[in-house]
Amino acid sequence: MERNLRWGAEIVQMLGQLDGQGHIVIMIRHSERPSFENIPREQWDSVDLTATGIEEARNFGRALVGHHKVNDLQVFGWGFRRCQTTARAICEGATQQSNREHRHREISLRSPVVNGDEYRRALYSRPWNQFIGDWLNDGMRQTAMIPARKYAEEIYLSLLREDICHPSKTTVIATHDLFIIPLARYYFPESLHYVDFLDGVVLQINGDQLSVGYRGKIRTVRRP
C-alpha cells in the first residue's frame, strides 16, 4: 500500500525493516500545507493543510494500520493547526481501513524556542536552510533557542513518557520539521536540513537498545 503514497512511504517501509521487538514511536512532519510565499508572516502559524494534504494523511493512516507490524495505533498532534489536522486525518484513514475508531489527541512537548521575539528575528533574517544550519552547528544564540543537540536529547527523553511510549500501540506524532530535524541529525549527522511532508524518524525502543530509522536507513545504538 505504501507504493501508492505520495508522502510517507519511507516511514511505512522502515517499519518493515524493524524486528517489532519493543515500543515504536514515529515522529513525522505534518502533511502538505500551502506555500508561505504569498502569505504574510503573521499568518504563518494559522496555515492549515491543503485538500491534497488531508487526503494524503488519510492514505498514510490507512497504510499504517494495514501494516503487519502495527497491532494498534495511537496518534498525537503536536503544534499548530496543520499538525492537529494531520493527526485527525491519519485517524480518519486508520478508522476507514480497520473499522475501529481512532481519535487523535493533542500533546505539547517542550519547544526549542527560548525567546519568541529573538527566534522570529533569526528566522526572518535568513533563508530556512541557513537558519537551520546555524542552529544545528551551534551558531544560534542560546537566548533565542536551546542548542540543537541538547534539544534532541530532551525530546528523546520526552518520547519515553508512558503515555507516548505505549507497550502495545504504535505511536505517531504529527508535528513540525523544526522539532524533528535535531533528532534526525543526532543519529544521522549527514542528514539534510529539510524534512518532507509525512516524513520523519522511526524509533524502536527495546530495553537499553534503540533502533532509529530515517530516510530509509536504520541504525541501532545504545540508549543515551
Order of alpha helices (4+ residues) and beta strands (2+ residues): alpha-beta-alpha-beta-alpha-beta-alpha-alpha-alpha-beta-alpha-beta-beta-beta
